[in-house]
Amino acid sequence: MHWQIYFELFFGIVYLLCKPIRVYSNAATGAMETLSRACEGMLTYDELSDEEKKIKERVREVLLMTNNETSFQALNIKKTYEIPENMEAIVKEIFPESTMIYSILDVWNKLIKINNKEAEILKVKLDRLNMDVFITCRNLIQILNNTYVQPPKIMVRLFNELLKGFHKKDMEKTGKISIDDFNNVIDTAFNNDVTKKEIKKSFENIHYVYYEAWLMKKRNDVNKLPSKLMMLFT
């Protein structure tokens, strides 16, 4: 049974990346060792050692290399988001400073204190989402317009780290940062050196990155992966 899991994981990674197998052998080996310990001892993620958690996170990072070719003409467009007229007041109440960043749970707690129809509408939309995910005001507007795509549960930590890192670098809160700042966040948030290199490679000769557009693209890319393949990384 274990060999079947290892076989599927190894070739699942190759399928995802469409790259030479030897490049990802270390990541696959680390994943196999971690999966073996988890399977044999029936361990949950929380019961793994810090080093084993790091290995597992490093393997998950490979998923963000999926569909890594970027259309910069499409990506580097400053996206505008239109707030539904009846929701303008509640958006301003939740994000009095549009430059802030909150977890969805933070937003939920704010809504509890607001007793009106609009708050109830938004709470219903948030009920479908992972409360641990961090969002910006732009993301909240996407949620209102039913255009927001949340990251898979196993990728929440990484997407949160990326958003927080980009947001901190974005001093003017425009949704755009320099390529140097982008690369710096990638270096800090990722453990997998191969993933870092491949993501940076797709941004060669680019001076600025609209990071929220990139994060949206990556959430979409990961969510389109086969569910059976995603299960190998849980």
C-alpha positions in Angstrom: 0.0 0.0 0.0 2.8 2.4 0.9 4.6 1.7 -2.4 1.4 2.6 -4.3 1.3 6.0 -2.4 4.9 6.7 -3.1 4.5 5.8 -6.8 1.5 8.0 -7.2 3.2 10.9 -5.4 6.4 10.7 -7.4 4.7 10.6 -10.8 2.1 13.1 -9.6 4.9 15.6 -9.0 6.3 14.9 -12.5 2.8 15.3 -14.0 2.4 18.6 -12.3 5.6 20.1 -13.4 6.3 18.4 -16.7 10.0 18.7 -15.9 12.9 16.1 -15.8 12.4 13.6 -13.0 16.0 14.1 -11.6 15.3 17.7 -10.8 12.6 16.8 -8.3 14.1 13.6 -6.9 15.0 15.3 -3.6 11.5 16.7 -3.1 10.0 13.4 -3.9 12.4 11.5 -1.6 11.5 13.9 1.3 7.8 13.4 0.7 8.2 9.6 0.7 10.0 9.6 4.0 7.5 11.9 5.6 4.5 9.9 4.2 6.1 6.7 5.4 6.4 7.9 8.9 2.9 9.3 8.9 1.4 6.1 7.4 3.2 3.6 9.6 2.5 5.5 12.8 -0.9 6.8 11.7 0.3 10.3 12.6 -1.6 13.5 11.9 0.1 16.6 10.6 0.2 18.1 14.1 2.0 15.1 15.4 4.8 15.3 13.0 8.1 16.8 14.1 9.1 20.3 13.1 11.5 18.9 10.5 8.9 16.6 9.1 6.4 19.4 8.8 9.0 21.5 7.0 9.5 18.6 4.5 5.8 18.3 3.9 5.5 22.0 3.4 8.4 22.0 1.0 6.7 19.3 -1.1 3.4 21.2 -1.1 5.2 24.3 -2.4 5.9 22.4 -5.7 2.1 22.8 -6.4 2.6 26.5 -7.0 4.9 25.7 -10.0 1.9 24.4 -11.9 1.1 26.3 -15.0 4.0 28.6 -14.2 4.2 30.3 -17.6 2.7 33.8 -17.0 1.0 36.0 -19.5 2.4 39.3 -18.2 0.1 41.3 -20.6 -2.9 39.8 -18.8 -1.3 39.7 -15.3 0.2 43.1 -15.1 -3.1 45.0 -15.3 -4.2 46.9 -12.2 -7.5 45.3 -11.5 -10.4 47.4 -10.3 -13.2 46.0 -8.1 -16.6 47.5 -7.9 -18.4 47.4 -4.6 -22.1 46.6 -4.8 -23.9 49.8 -3.9 -25.8 48.3 -1.0 -22.6 47.0 0.6 -20.5 50.1 0.5 -21.2 51.1 4.1 -20.4 47.6 5.5 -17.1 47.4 3.5 -16.0 50.7 5.0 -17.0 49.6 8.4 -15.0 46.4 8.2 -12.1 48.0 6.4 -12.0 51.6 7.8 -8.5 51.6 6.4 -8.6 49.9 3.0 -4.9 49.2 3.3 -5.4 46.7 6.2 -5.2 42.9 6.1 -7.4 40.6 8.2 -8.2 36.9 8.5 -11.6 35.9 7.5 -12.2 35.1 11.2 -11.4 38.7 12.0 -14.0 39.9 9.5 -16.5 37.4 10.9 -16.0 38.8 14.4 -16.6 42.3 13.1 -19.8 41.2 11.5 -21.2 39.8 14.8 -21.2 43.3 16.1 -23.1 44.6 13.1 -26.8 43.8 13.2 -28.3 44.4 9.7 -29.3 42.6 6.5 -26.0 43.4 4.7 -24.0 41.8 7.6 -26.1 38.7 7.4 -25.6 38.4 3.6 -21.8 38.7 4.0 -21.8 36.2 6.9 -23.5 33.6 4.6 -20.7 34.1 2.0 -18.0 33.8 4.6 -19.5 30.6 6.0 -18.3 28.9 2.8 -14.7 29.9 3.3 -11.7 28.9 5.5 -11.7 31.2 8.5 -7.9 31.1 8.7 -7.3 32.7 5.3 -6.0 36.3 5.2 -7.7 38.8 2.9 -7.4 42.4 1.8 -10.2 44.8 1.1 -9.9 43.9 -2.6 -10.4 40.2 -1.7 -13.5 41.1 0.4 -15.0 42.9 -2.6 -14.3 39.7 -4.7 -16.1 37.7 -2.0 -19.1 40.0 -2.3 -19.1 39.6 -6.1 -18.6 35.8 -5.9 -15.3 36.0 -7.8 -13.0 35.1 -5.0 -11.2 31.8 -5.1 -9.8 30.5 -1.8 -6.7 28.4 -1.6 -7.0 24.7 -0.7 -6.8 24.0 3.0 -3.3 22.5 2.7 -2.0 25.7 1.1 -3.5 28.3 3.4 -0.4 28.8 5.5 1.8 29.4 2.4 -0.7 31.8 0.7 -1.1 33.7 4.0 2.7 34.1 4.3 2.9 35.3 0.7 0.0 37.8 1.0 1.4 39.2 4.3 4.9 39.4 2.8 3.8 41.2 -0.3 1.4 43.5 1.6 4.2 44.6 3.9 6.5 45.4 0.9 3.7 47.3 -0.8 4.1 50.6 1.2 1.6 52.5 -0.8 -0.9 49.6 -0.9 -1.3 49.7 -4.7 -1.3 45.9 -5.2 2.0 46.4 -7.0 5.6 45.8 -5.9 9.1 45.8 -7.4 10.5 42.6 -8.8 13.2 42.8 -6.1 10.6 42.9 -3.3 8.7 40.1 -5.0 11.7 37.9 -5.1 12.6 38.7 -1.5 9.2 37.6 -0.3 9.5 34.4 -2.4 12.8 33.7 -0.8 11.4 34.2 2.7 8.1 32.3 2.3 9.4 29.2 0.4 11.6 26.4 1.7 11.9 24.7 -1.7 14.8 26.1 -3.6 13.7 24.6 -6.9 10.3 26.2 -6.6 11.9 29.6 -5.8 14.1 29.4 -8.9 11.2 28.4 -11.2 8.9 31.1 -10.0 11.5 33.8 -10.3 12.4 32.5 -13.8 8.9 33.3 -15.0 9.4 36.9 -14.0 12.6 37.6 -15.8 12.9 41.0 -17.4 9.8 42.2 -15.4 10.3 45.3 -13.2 7.0 45.3 -11.2 4.5 42.6 -10.2 0.8 43.0 -9.4 1.0 40.5 -6.6 -2.7 40.2 -5.9 -3.3 39.2 -9.6 -0.5 36.6 -9.3 -1.9 35.2 -6.1 -5.3 35.0 -7.7 -3.8 33.1 -10.7 -2.0 30.7 -8.4 -5.1 30.0 -6.3 -7.0 29.2 -9.5 -4.1 27.0 -10.8 -3.9 24.9 -7.7 -7.7 24.5 -7.4 -7.8 23.1 -10.9 -5.5 20.2 -10.0 -7.1 16.7 -9.8 -8.5 16.0 -6.4 -6.8 12.6 -6.2 -3.5 14.3 -6.8 -4.1 16.9 -4.1 -4.9 14.2 -1.6 -1.3 13.0 -1.9 -0.1 16.3 -0.3 -2.5 16.4 2.7 
